[in-house]
Amino acid sequence: MRGLFGLVGLLVALAAVGLVVRKQMAVVRAPVPALKTPADGVVGAPPTPANAAQQGPQIQEQVKAAVDAAMQPRPKPDDK
């Protein structure tokens, strides 16, 4: 009898997990609406390839400067 209740409980839990998985998979399979691409010159528009090529070295220099600044030793506090 105890084994039967265990088996029934296991089947109920499996059915509950199956329902949750089916609901989640239905959400994942839902079609995603296409995003409209903003026109050139709009604030927040992704950079054009020419602009990205120009920004690459600038971004590298900014990262290098940030890393160099982070690597500087901290000033020691005054122990008075």
C-alpha positions as CSV (number, residue, x, y, z in Angstrom):
1,M,0.0,0.0,0.0
2,R,2.8,2.4,0.9
3,G,4.5,1.6,-2.4
4,L,1.3,2.3,-4.3
5,F,1.0,5.8,-2.7
6,G,4.6,6.5,-3.5
7,L,4.1,5.6,-7.1
8,V,0.9,7.6,-7.4
9,G,2.6,10.6,-5.8
10,L,5.5,10.3,-8.2
11,L,3.1,10.2,-11.2
12,V,1.2,13.2,-10.0
13,A,4.5,15.1,-9.6
14,L,5.6,14.0,-13.0
15,A,2.3,15.2,-14.5
16,A,2.6,18.6,-12.8
17,V,6.2,19.1,-14.1
18,G,5.0,18.0,-17.6
19,L,2.3,20.7,-17.6
20,V,4.7,23.4,-16.5
21,V,7.2,22.3,-19.2
22,R,4.5,22.4,-21.8
23,K,3.4,25.9,-20.8
24,Q,7.0,27.1,-20.9
25,M,7.7,25.5,-24.3
26,A,4.6,27.2,-25.7
27,V,6.0,30.6,-24.6
28,V,9.3,29.8,-26.2
29,R,7.8,28.8,-29.5
30,A,5.7,32.0,-29.7
31,P,6.7,34.1,-32.7
32,V,8.8,37.2,-31.9
33,P,7.7,40.4,-33.7
34,A,10.3,41.9,-36.0
35,L,12.0,44.9,-34.6
36,K,12.0,48.1,-36.7
37,T,15.5,49.4,-37.4
38,P,15.9,53.1,-36.6
39,A,16.9,55.5,-39.4
40,D,20.4,56.9,-39.6
41,G,20.8,60.0,-37.4
42,V,18.3,58.8,-34.8
43,V,19.6,59.0,-31.2
44,G,20.3,55.5,-30.0
45,A,20.7,54.0,-33.5
46,P,23.3,51.3,-33.8
47,P,26.6,52.6,-35.3
48,T,27.1,52.2,-39.0
49,P,30.1,50.0,-40.1
50,A,32.2,53.0,-41.0
51,N,31.4,54.6,-37.7
52,A,32.1,51.3,-35.8
53,A,35.5,51.1,-37.5
54,Q,36.3,54.6,-36.3
55,Q,35.1,53.9,-32.8
56,G,37.1,50.7,-32.4
57,P,40.5,52.2,-31.6
58,Q,38.8,54.9,-29.5
59,I,37.1,52.3,-27.4
60,Q,40.3,50.3,-27.1
61,E,42.1,53.4,-25.8
62,Q,39.3,54.1,-23.3
63,V,39.5,50.5,-22.0
64,K,43.3,50.7,-21.8
65,A,43.1,54.0,-19.8
66,A,40.5,52.5,-17.5
67,V,42.7,49.4,-16.9
68,D,45.8,51.5,-16.3
69,A,43.8,53.7,-13.8
70,A,42.6,50.6,-12.0
71,M,46.1,49.1,-11.8
72,Q,47.5,52.2,-10.0
73,P,48.3,51.6,-6.3
74,R,45.9,53.1,-3.8
75,P,47.2,55.8,-1.5
76,K,47.9,54.5,2.0
77,P,45.7,55.9,4.7
78,D,47.3,58.1,7.4
79,D,47.5,56.1,10.6
80,K,47.2,58.9,13.2
